[in-house]
Amino acid sequence: MTPALPQLDDVFGGPRERTSSMSGDAASGLMQNQHNQMGTGHAGQTSSPEFSHPYGLPHETPSHSMRAPSVPNFTPSSQGRSPYLGHDSRTPFSNSEPSSRAQSLGPARMEYNQHPYPRQQQQMSMHGFSRPPLFQEPGGYHSDDLQNQFSQLAAEHARLSKEMHNLYERSQITSEKLTTLETFSLDLQAAIAQLQRQQEPEKKPNRTLVNKYPELKSLIHPLFFEFCCINQALKRADRIKLLCEVEPLETGEPFELCEQKQVWHPNWKGHVDDEINAVFIQEIAMRLWNNEKALRERAGMGQIPDGAYAIGTISDCVKSYFRNVHKQYLELNDDEKAEKALRRKTNSKHRARRQTVTKARRKAAKAFESQASQGAMAMIDTDFASDVLSYASDGDLSDNTIQRRKDAGVGDSAFMVEGSEWRSVDYVVFLRWLTFKSKNESEEGDEVNDRPPSKRRKVTQKKKQSKLVFDLAPSKMNEDPPISHKKTNPTVPFKSMVSAKWLKTHLDMVLLDGGEWLSGFYGTVSEKDVYKQDWTYLKELDGWQKMADDAGSESDVE
């Protein structure tokens, strides 16, 4: 920081300093000047401007030196110099120059070193005063302090440089670790994705797409028979059989020409995406697309819904039907698969019939349970209902079964009801009572809601309640144990639902406690609470179970 320049008041109003020493030449000159002034008696008329400073110098010995006051208003030409009494450092003091210079000064002009009062000048010349230098170093500030500060700054710079170098090395190490972690993370994600692909089940085809668009389904089926040159006037079972008999060509071509007509030979045994099958499916899809396009251009509307009018959707529907034919082909050409397919088909039909009956019973059981009969809904399960069977002709039935059908008053094609041996008579009565109650409630609701208003009184005859099925003899009931096929929370029967004979022979059977209200339910029901045919069967079932219990008791005694 540059020290501040002194002001004019500081120069001329500051304390006076007595010069303690001066050079030999300057001292001699001053002594000679003083001698001349004392000889004349007029100190202010000296001819040398260099020694006419307003502040006179005292008589001192030559051994003393004098420091001249600094000039406050120096010109730029004096930069780098220290003017003393009109001289600079390069102008020597001499006795010849003052006289010549004094003659060149005009009398009317008074220089800054001329005093108008000679006596005062003489008195002042007797005392040696000097001014401090114009530029002085601030107090307490030395070059050693600068050196120390510079050393400290250099040391701090070295320390920061070293610290920055260490930080850079640590950043490099961290960057390498991050790169390693990123690589490991990518490898781990790839391994997880591979494991997920291995564990997830194979994506099943969208089999509901064809059922979503029945119009498209009705257009695809005839094209399969047309492409394979099968008469569509035949029955559906015969057409399917002939379609499954189509074998692929030995040449590997997808079709052959017969009377200038393409006859296709897909491989029903192969996969849907095989080369021959893929060409066959694509040809059918393009045929449907072009037919629909031409129909829309000609009539303004087509047969395929707008949501299915896309080549991708049409191709998926064609693939779905191809898989259906593939499945039927395997069932027809493999005895084991054909037997499984027939059994699966039969069980599916039986279960569908049980579901229809159970659905109606569940509605009535919900209302019955609201009347403080806890557990009524838990007793209703599709797998606990009776099987409803069909037959092809009377030749498949025994004489006793045909007579039972006639006694029930149903037609020749009526279904047979096969009961389960494990069920108690109270549980069977409860199920038949729910069926009768749900049927009456639905008919009464139909009469109230669907009957149009009439302007005149109309007499209606109540329909006679009857059934379209008949029951097989209790001795022909199945002996299968109660098994619920629910995937979550399978139904476990209550102890009151199982007959006494079954409990004696199946001691390890898991049962639930509760439903005590079901015991003796048969005694609370009258003939008018169930169908007439059911009442006859319930009395027969009760007698048969009692006889079986008595027979079991006698065998235990023996």
C-alpha positions as CSV (number, residue, x, y, z in Angstrom):
1,M,0.0,0.0,0.0
2,T,1.5,3.4,-1.1
3,P,1.7,5.9,1.8
4,A,-0.4,9.1,1.5
5,L,1.3,12.3,0.2
6,P,1.7,15.0,2.8
7,Q,-0.4,18.1,2.6
8,L,0.7,21.7,2.4
9,D,-0.1,22.4,6.0
10,D,2.0,19.5,7.0
11,V,5.0,21.0,5.3
12,F,4.9,24.6,6.4
13,G,3.0,24.1,9.7
14,G,4.8,21.1,11.1
15,P,7.4,21.1,13.8
16,R,10.8,22.4,12.9
17,E,13.8,20.1,13.0
18,R,17.2,21.3,13.8
19,T,19.8,19.9,11.5
20,S,22.5,18.2,13.3
21,S,25.1,17.9,10.6
22,M,26.0,19.0,7.0
23,S,28.7,18.4,4.5
24,G,31.9,20.3,4.5
25,D,31.3,22.3,1.4
26,A,27.8,23.3,2.4
27,A,29.0,24.3,5.8
28,S,31.8,26.5,4.4
29,G,29.3,28.1,2.0
30,L,26.9,28.9,4.8
31,M,29.6,30.4,7.0
32,Q,30.7,32.6,4.2
33,N,27.2,33.7,3.5
34,Q,26.6,34.6,7.1
35,H,29.8,36.6,7.2
36,N,28.7,38.6,4.2
37,Q,25.3,39.3,5.6
38,M,26.7,40.5,8.9
39,G,29.1,42.8,7.1
40,T,26.4,44.5,5.1
41,G,23.7,44.5,7.8
42,H,21.0,43.4,5.4
43,A,20.4,39.8,5.4
44,G,17.5,39.9,3.0
45,Q,19.6,41.4,0.2
46,T,21.7,38.4,-0.5
47,S,22.4,37.7,-4.2
48,S,22.4,33.9,-3.9
49,P,18.9,32.4,-4.1
50,E,20.2,29.0,-2.9
51,F,20.9,30.4,0.6
52,S,18.1,32.9,0.9
53,H,15.6,30.5,2.4
54,P,13.1,32.2,4.8
55,Y,14.3,29.9,7.5
56,G,17.8,31.0,8.2
57,L,20.5,28.6,9.4
58,P,22.4,29.1,12.7
59,H,26.2,29.4,12.9
60,E,27.4,25.8,13.3
61,T,30.7,24.2,13.1
62,P,31.7,22.5,9.8
63,S,31.5,19.1,11.5
64,H,27.7,19.5,11.6
65,S,25.5,18.5,8.7
66,M,22.3,20.1,7.5
67,R,19.3,18.6,5.9
68,A,17.4,21.0,3.6
69,P,13.6,21.1,3.8
70,S,11.6,19.5,1.1
71,V,9.8,21.6,-1.5
72,P,6.0,20.9,-1.6
73,N,5.3,22.1,-5.1
74,F,7.8,20.3,-7.2
75,T,7.4,20.0,-11.0
76,P,7.3,16.7,-13.0
77,S,10.8,17.5,-14.2
78,S,12.1,16.9,-10.8
79,Q,10.8,13.3,-10.5
80,G,13.4,11.0,-9.1
81,R,15.3,14.0,-7.6
82,S,15.3,15.7,-4.2
83,P,15.4,19.5,-4.7
84,Y,17.3,21.3,-1.9
85,L,17.0,25.1,-1.9
86,G,16.7,25.4,-5.6
87,H,19.1,22.6,-6.5
88,D,18.8,19.0,-7.3
89,S,21.1,16.1,-6.6
90,R,23.0,16.8,-9.8
91,T,23.7,20.6,-9.2
92,P,26.7,21.3,-7.1
93,F,26.8,24.1,-4.5
94,S,29.2,26.9,-5.6
95,N,29.8,30.6,-4.9
96,S,29.9,31.7,-8.6
97,E,26.4,30.7,-9.6
98,P,24.3,32.6,-7.0
99,S,25.4,36.0,-8.2
100,S,24.6,35.3,-11.7
101,R,21.3,33.9,-10.9
102,A,20.4,36.7,-8.6
103,Q,20.8,39.2,-11.4
104,S,18.3,37.3,-13.5
105,L,15.5,37.6,-11.0
106,G,13.2,40.6,-11.4
107,P,12.7,42.9,-8.4
108,A,8.9,42.8,-8.6
109,R,8.8,39.0,-8.4
110,M,9.3,37.4,-5.1
111,E,10.2,33.7,-5.0
112,Y,9.0,31.4,-2.4
113,N,12.4,31.5,-0.7
114,Q,12.5,35.4,-0.3
115,H,11.1,36.9,2.9
116,P,9.8,40.4,2.9
117,Y,11.1,41.1,6.4
118,P,14.9,41.0,6.5
119,R,15.1,41.2,10.3
120,Q,12.9,38.2,10.7
121,Q,14.8,36.4,8.0
122,Q,18.0,37.2,9.8
123,Q,16.6,35.9,13.1
124,M,15.4,32.8,11.4
125,S,18.6,32.2,9.7
126,M,20.3,32.1,13.0
127,H,18.4,28.9,13.9
128,G,18.8,25.8,11.7
129,F,15.4,24.3,11.0
130,S,14.5,21.6,8.4
131,R,11.3,20.0,7.2
132,P,10.7,16.2,7.2
133,P,11.0,14.5,3.7
134,L,7.9,14.6,1.5
135,F,7.7,10.8,1.3
136,Q,8.2,8.9,4.4
137,E,7.7,5.2,5.2
138,P,4.8,4.5,7.5
139,G,5.7,4.0,11.1
140,G,6.4,0.4,12.1
141,Y,6.6,-0.9,8.5
142,H,9.8,-2.5,7.4
143,S,11.0,-4.6,4.5
144,D,11.5,-7.6,6.8
145,D,7.7,-7.7,7.2
146,L,7.2,-8.0,3.5
147,Q,9.7,-10.8,3.3
148,N,8.0,-12.7,6.1
149,Q,4.6,-12.2,4.5
150,F,5.9,-13.4,1.2
151,S,7.4,-16.5,2.8
152,Q,4.2,-17.2,4.5
153,L,2.3,-16.9,1.3
154,A,4.7,-19.1,-0.5
155,A,4.4,-21.8,2.2
156,E,0.6,-21.6,2.1
157,H,0.7,-21.9,-1.7
158,A,2.9,-25.0,-1.5
159,R,0.5,-26.5,1.1
160,L,-2.6,-25.8,-1.0
161,S,-0.8,-27.3,-4.1
162,K,0.0,-30.4,-2.2
163,E,-3.5,-30.7,-0.8
164,M,-5.0,-30.2,-4.3
165,H,-2.7,-32.9,-5.6
166,N,-3.9,-35.3,-2.9
167,L,-7.5,-34.4,-3.7
168,Y,-6.9,-35.1,-7.4
169,E,-5.4,-38.5,-6.6
170,R,-8.4,-39.4,-4.3
171,S,-10.8,-38.3,-7.0
172,Q,-9.1,-40.5,-9.5
173,I,-9.4,-43.5,-7.1
174,T,-13.1,-42.7,-6.5
175,S,-13.7,-42.5,-10.2
176,E,-12.2,-45.9,-10.8
177,K,-14.3,-47.4,-8.0
178,L,-17.5,-45.8,-9.4
179,T,-16.7,-47.3,-12.8
180,T,-16.2,-50.7,-11.3
181,L,-19.5,-50.4,-9.4
182,E,-21.3,-49.4,-12.5
183,T,-20.0,-52.4,-14.4
184,F,-20.9,-54.7,-11.5
185,S,-24.4,-53.1,-11.4
186,L,-24.9,-53.7,-15.1
187,D,-23.8,-57.4,-14.8
188,L,-26.1,-57.9,-11.7
189,Q,-29.1,-56.4,-13.6
190,A,-28.4,-58.7,-16.5
191,A,-28.2,-61.7,-14.2
192,I,-31.4,-60.8,-12.4
193,A,-33.3,-60.3,-15.7
194,Q,-32.1,-63.7,-16.9
195,L,-33.3,-65.4,-13.7
196,Q,-36.7,-63.7,-14.0
197,R,-37.1,-64.9,-17.6
198,Q,-36.2,-68.4,-16.5
199,Q,-38.6,-68.4,-13.5
200,E,-41.6,-66.6,-15.1
201,P,-44.1,-69.0,-16.7
202,E,-44.4,-69.3,-20.4
203,K,-46.7,-66.7,-21.8
204,K,-49.9,-68.3,-22.8
205,P,-51.7,-67.3,-26.0
206,N,-54.6,-64.9,-25.8
207,R,-57.4,-67.5,-26.1
208,T,-60.1,-65.0,-25.2
209,L,-59.4,-62.8,-28.2
210,V,-61.5,-65.0,-30.6
211,N,-64.4,-65.0,-28.1
212,K,-64.2,-61.3,-27.8
213,Y,-65.0,-60.9,-31.5
214,P,-67.6,-63.7,-32.4
215,E,-68.1,-62.1,-35.8
216,L,-64.5,-62.7,-36.7
217,K,-64.7,-66.2,-35.3
218,S,-67.6,-67.2,-37.5
219,L,-65.5,-66.0,-40.6
220,I,-62.3,-67.9,-39.7
221,H,-63.8,-71.4,-39.2
222,P,-65.2,-71.8,-42.7
223,L,-61.9,-70.7,-44.3
224,F,-60.1,-73.6,-42.7
225,F,-62.4,-76.1,-44.3
226,E,-62.3,-74.2,-47.6
227,F,-58.5,-74.1,-47.8
228,C,-58.3,-77.8,-47.0
229,C,-61.1,-78.6,-49.6
230,I,-63.6,-80.1,-47.1
231,N,-67.3,-80.2,-47.7
232,Q,-68.9,-77.7,-45.4
233,A,-72.3,-79.3,-45.7
234,L,-71.3,-82.1,-43.4
235,K,-71.9,-82.1,-39.6
236,R,-69.4,-80.3,-37.5
237,A,-68.0,-83.4,-35.9
238,D,-67.4,-85.0,-39.3
239,R,-65.8,-81.9,-40.7
240,I,-63.4,-81.7,-37.7
241,K,-62.5,-85.3,-38.1
242,L,-61.8,-84.8,-41.9
243,L,-59.8,-81.7,-41.1
244,C,-57.6,-83.5,-38.6
245,E,-56.9,-86.2,-41.2
246,V,-55.1,-83.7,-43.5
247,E,-51.4,-84.6,-43.5
248,P,-48.5,-82.4,-44.7
249,L,-47.0,-83.0,-48.2
250,E,-43.8,-85.0,-48.6
251,T,-42.4,-82.3,-50.8
252,G,-42.6,-79.8,-47.9
253,E,-44.8,-77.4,-49.9
254,P,-47.7,-75.7,-48.1
255,F,-50.3,-76.6,-50.8
256,E,-50.8,-78.5,-54.0
257,L,-52.8,-77.7,-57.1
258,C,-55.9,-79.9,-57.8
259,E,-58.0,-78.9,-60.8
260,Q,-56.4,-75.4,-60.8
261,K,-57.3,-75.0,-57.1
262,Q,-55.0,-74.7,-54.2
263,V,-55.4,-77.4,-51.5
264,W,-53.5,-76.6,-48.4
265,H,-51.8,-79.2,-46.2
266,P,-50.8,-77.7,-42.9
267,N,-49.0,-79.7,-40.2
268,W,-51.5,-80.0,-37.4
269,K,-49.0,-81.9,-35.3
270,G,-46.4,-79.2,-35.5
271,H,-46.1,-75.8,-33.9
272,V,-48.2,-72.8,-34.9
273,D,-45.1,-70.9,-35.9
274,D,-43.6,-73.5,-38.2
275,E,-42.8,-72.4,-41.7
276,I,-45.7,-74.3,-43.4
277,N,-48.2,-73.3,-40.7
278,A,-47.1,-69.7,-40.7
279,V,-47.7,-69.4,-44.4
280,F,-51.1,-71.1,-44.0
281,I,-52.1,-68.7,-41.2
282,Q,-50.9,-65.6,-43.1
283,E,-52.8,-66.6,-46.2
284,I,-56.1,-66.9,-44.3
285,A,-55.5,-63.6,-42.5
286,M,-54.9,-61.8,-45.8
287,R,-58.0,-63.3,-47.3
288,L,-60.1,-62.0,-44.5
289,W,-58.4,-58.6,-44.7
290,N,-58.9,-58.2,-48.5
291,N,-62.5,-59.4,-48.3
292,E,-63.4,-56.9,-45.5
293,K,-61.6,-54.1,-47.4
294,A,-63.5,-54.8,-50.6
295,L,-66.8,-55.0,-48.7
296,R,-66.2,-51.7,-47.0
297,E,-65.3,-49.9,-50.2
298,R,-68.4,-51.3,-52.0
299,A,-71.1,-51.2,-49.3
300,G,-69.6,-48.7,-46.8
301,M,-69.6,-51.2,-44.0
302,G,-68.1,-54.6,-43.3
303,Q,-68.6,-57.7,-41.2
304,I,-65.6,-57.3,-38.9
305,P,-65.9,-54.8,-36.0
306,D,-63.6,-51.8,-36.2
307,G,-61.7,-53.0,-33.1
308,A,-60.8,-56.2,-34.9
309,Y,-60.1,-54.7,-38.3
310,A,-56.3,-55.0,-38.1
311,I,-54.1,-57.5,-39.7
312,G,-52.4,-58.3,-36.4
313,T,-55.7,-59.0,-34.6
314,I,-56.9,-61.1,-37.4
315,S,-53.7,-63.1,-37.4
316,D,-53.9,-63.7,-33.7
317,C,-57.5,-65.0,-34.0
318,V,-56.4,-67.4,-36.8
319,K,-53.6,-68.7,-34.6
320,S,-56.0,-69.3,-31.8
321,Y,-58.2,-71.5,-33.9
322,F,-55.2,-73.3,-35.3
323,R,-54.2,-74.3,-31.7
324,N,-57.7,-75.6,-31.2
325,V,-57.4,-77.8,-34.2
326,H,-53.9,-78.9,-33.1
327,K,-55.3,-80.0,-29.7
328,Q,-58.2,-82.0,-31.3
329,Y,-55.7,-83.6,-33.7
330,L,-53.6,-84.9,-30.8
331,E,-56.7,-86.2,-28.9
332,L,-57.9,-88.1,-32.0
333,N,-54.5,-89.7,-32.8
334,D,-53.4,-90.6,-29.2
335,D,-55.5,-93.1,-27.2
336,E,-54.2,-91.9,-23.9
337,K,-54.8,-88.3,-24.7
338,A,-58.1,-89.1,-26.2
339,E,-59.2,-90.8,-22.9
340,K,-58.0,-87.8,-20.8
341,A,-59.8,-85.4,-23.1
342,L,-63.0,-87.3,-22.9
343,R,-62.8,-87.5,-19.1
344,R,-61.9,-83.8,-18.9
345,K,-64.8,-83.0,-21.1
346,T,-67.2,-85.0,-19.1
347,N,-66.0,-83.5,-15.8
348,S,-66.3,-80.1,-17.2
349,K,-69.9,-80.7,-18.2
350,H,-70.8,-82.2,-14.8
351,R,-69.2,-79.3,-12.9
352,A,-71.0,-76.7,-15.1
353,R,-74.3,-78.3,-14.1
354,R,-73.3,-78.3,-10.4
355,Q,-72.3,-74.7,-10.6
356,T,-75.8,-73.8,-12.0
357,V,-77.5,-75.5,-9.1
358,T,-75.1,-74.1,-6.4
359,K,-75.4,-70.6,-7.7
360,A,-79.2,-70.7,-7.1
361,R,-78.8,-72.3,-3.6
362,R,-76.2,-69.7,-2.5
363,K,-78.7,-66.9,-2.9
364,A,-81.3,-68.6,-0.7
365,A,-78.6,-69.6,1.9
366,K,-77.5,-65.9,2.2
367,A,-81.0,-64.9,3.2
368,F,-81.3,-67.9,5.5
369,E,-78.0,-67.1,7.3
370,S,-79.2,-63.6,8.0
371,Q,-81.8,-65.2,10.3
372,A,-79.2,-66.2,12.9
373,S,-78.2,-69.5,11.2
374,Q,-74.5,-69.2,11.2
375,G,-72.4,-71.3,8.8
376,A,-75.1,-71.7,6.2
377,M,-73.1,-70.1,3.4
378,A,-70.0,-72.1,4.4
379,M,-71.9,-75.3,3.7
380,I,-72.6,-74.4,0.1
381,D,-69.8,-75.6,-2.3
382,T,-69.9,-76.7,-5.9
383,D,-67.9,-79.8,-5.1
384,F,-70.4,-80.9,-2.4
385,A,-73.4,-80.9,-4.8
386,S,-74.8,-84.0,-6.5
387,D,-73.6,-84.9,-10.0
388,V,-76.0,-84.4,-12.8
389,L,-75.4,-87.2,-15.4
390,S,-76.6,-87.7,-19.0
391,Y,-76.9,-90.9,-21.1
392,A,-77.1,-91.6,-24.8
393,S,-80.1,-94.0,-24.8
394,D,-82.2,-96.2,-22.6
395,G,-79.9,-99.1,-23.5
396,D,-77.3,-97.6,-21.2
397,L,-79.8,-97.8,-18.2
398,S,-80.9,-100.6,-16.0
399,D,-84.6,-101.6,-15.7
400,N,-84.7,-100.2,-12.2
401,T,-83.3,-96.9,-13.4
402,I,-85.8,-96.7,-16.2
403,Q,-88.7,-97.4,-13.8
404,R,-87.4,-94.7,-11.4
405,R,-87.4,-92.2,-14.3
406,K,-91.0,-93.1,-15.2
407,D,-92.1,-92.8,-11.5
408,A,-90.6,-89.3,-11.5
409,G,-92.7,-88.3,-14.4
410,V,-89.9,-86.9,-16.6
411,G,-89.0,-87.4,-20.2
412,D,-86.8,-90.0,-21.8
413,S,-83.8,-87.6,-22.1
414,A,-84.0,-86.3,-18.5
415,F,-80.7,-86.1,-16.5
416,M,-79.9,-88.5,-13.7
417,V,-78.9,-87.2,-10.2
418,E,-76.2,-89.1,-8.4
419,G,-75.7,-88.5,-4.7
420,S,-72.7,-88.8,-2.4
421,E,-72.5,-91.4,0.3
422,W,-70.7,-89.2,2.8
423,R,-73.6,-86.7,3.1
424,S,-76.1,-86.9,5.9
425,V,-79.8,-86.9,5.3
426,D,-80.1,-83.5,7.1
427,Y,-77.6,-81.9,4.7
428,V,-79.3,-83.3,1.7
429,V,-82.7,-82.0,2.9
430,F,-81.1,-78.6,3.5
431,L,-79.8,-78.5,-0.1
432,R,-83.1,-79.6,-1.6
433,W,-85.0,-77.0,0.5
434,L,-82.7,-74.2,-0.7
435,T,-83.3,-75.3,-4.4
436,F,-87.1,-75.2,-3.9
437,K,-87.0,-71.9,-2.1
438,S,-84.7,-70.1,-4.7
439,K,-87.0,-71.4,-7.5
440,N,-90.2,-70.0,-5.8
441,E,-88.6,-66.7,-5.1
442,S,-87.4,-66.2,-8.7
443,E,-90.8,-67.1,-10.1
444,E,-92.6,-64.7,-7.7
445,G,-90.2,-62.0,-8.6
446,D,-90.8,-62.6,-12.3
447,E,-94.6,-62.4,-11.9
448,V,-94.3,-59.0,-10.0
449,N,-91.7,-57.4,-12.2
450,D,-92.4,-58.7,-15.6
451,R,-96.2,-58.8,-15.7
452,P,-97.6,-55.9,-17.7
453,P,-100.3,-53.8,-16.1
454,S,-103.8,-54.9,-17.1
455,K,-107.0,-52.8,-17.2
456,R,-109.3,-55.7,-16.3
457,R,-109.2,-58.5,-13.8
458,K,-107.2,-61.5,-15.1
459,V,-107.3,-64.9,-13.6
460,T,-104.0,-66.8,-13.8
461,Q,-103.4,-70.5,-13.0
462,K,-100.4,-71.2,-10.8
463,K,-97.8,-73.3,-12.5
464,K,-97.2,-76.8,-11.1
465,Q,-93.9,-77.2,-9.5
466,S,-92.0,-80.1,-11.1
467,K,-88.4,-81.2,-11.8
468,L,-86.7,-82.2,-15.1
469,V,-84.3,-84.7,-13.4
470,F,-84.7,-87.9,-11.4
471,D,-82.6,-89.4,-8.6
472,L,-80.8,-92.7,-8.8
473,A,-81.2,-95.2,-6.0
474,P,-79.3,-94.5,-2.8
475,S,-77.4,-97.8,-3.2
476,K,-75.8,-96.3,-6.4
477,M,-74.4,-93.2,-4.7
478,N,-70.7,-92.6,-5.3
479,E,-68.2,-93.3,-2.6
480,D,-65.8,-90.4,-3.2
481,P,-64.7,-88.3,-0.2
482,P,-65.6,-84.6,0.0
483,I,-62.8,-82.7,-1.7
484,S,-63.0,-78.9,-2.4
485,H,-61.0,-77.8,-5.5
486,K,-60.8,-74.2,-4.5
487,K,-57.2,-72.9,-4.9
488,T,-57.4,-70.6,-1.9
489,N,-59.2,-71.5,1.3
490,P,-60.8,-74.9,0.3
491,T,-64.0,-75.7,2.0
492,V,-63.9,-78.1,4.9
493,P,-67.3,-79.7,5.8
494,F,-68.8,-79.5,9.3
495,K,-69.3,-82.6,11.3
496,S,-73.1,-82.2,11.1
497,M,-72.9,-82.5,7.3
498,V,-71.4,-86.0,7.4
499,S,-73.5,-89.2,7.9
500,A,-72.9,-91.4,11.0
501,K,-71.9,-94.4,8.9
502,W,-69.2,-92.4,7.1
503,L,-67.8,-91.1,10.4
504,K,-67.4,-94.6,11.7
505,T,-65.4,-95.8,8.6
506,H,-63.3,-92.6,8.1
507,L,-61.9,-91.7,11.5
508,D,-59.0,-89.7,10.1
509,M,-61.3,-87.3,8.2
510,V,-60.8,-83.6,9.0
511,L,-64.0,-81.9,10.0
512,L,-65.1,-78.6,11.5
513,D,-67.1,-78.0,14.6
514,G,-70.2,-75.9,14.3
515,G,-73.5,-75.8,12.4
516,E,-75.3,-77.7,15.2
517,W,-78.6,-76.2,13.9
518,L,-78.3,-78.6,10.9
519,S,-78.8,-81.7,13.1
520,G,-82.4,-82.7,13.0
521,F,-83.2,-80.3,10.1
522,Y,-85.0,-83.1,8.3
523,G,-87.7,-83.1,11.1
524,T,-88.4,-79.4,10.6
525,V,-89.2,-79.7,6.9
526,S,-92.6,-80.7,5.6
527,E,-93.7,-82.1,2.2
528,K,-94.8,-78.7,1.0
529,D,-91.3,-77.2,1.5
530,V,-89.7,-79.3,-1.2
531,Y,-90.5,-80.8,-4.6
532,K,-92.7,-83.8,-4.6
533,Q,-90.1,-86.0,-6.2
534,D,-87.5,-84.8,-3.7
535,W,-89.8,-85.6,-0.8
536,T,-90.1,-89.2,-2.0
537,Y,-86.3,-89.5,-2.5
538,L,-85.6,-88.0,1.0
539,K,-87.8,-90.6,2.7
540,E,-86.0,-93.3,0.8
541,L,-82.6,-91.9,1.7
542,D,-83.4,-91.6,5.3
543,G,-84.6,-95.3,5.5
544,W,-81.5,-96.5,3.7
545,Q,-79.1,-94.6,6.0
546,K,-80.8,-95.9,9.1
547,M,-80.7,-99.5,7.7
548,A,-77.0,-99.0,7.0
549,D,-76.3,-97.6,10.5
550,D,-78.1,-100.6,12.0
551,A,-76.1,-103.0,9.9
552,G,-72.9,-101.3,10.9
553,S,-73.9,-101.5,14.6
554,E,-74.7,-105.3,14.3
555,S,-71.3,-105.9,12.6
556,D,-69.6,-104.0,15.5
557,V,-71.4,-106.2,18.1
558,E,-70.4,-109.4,16.3
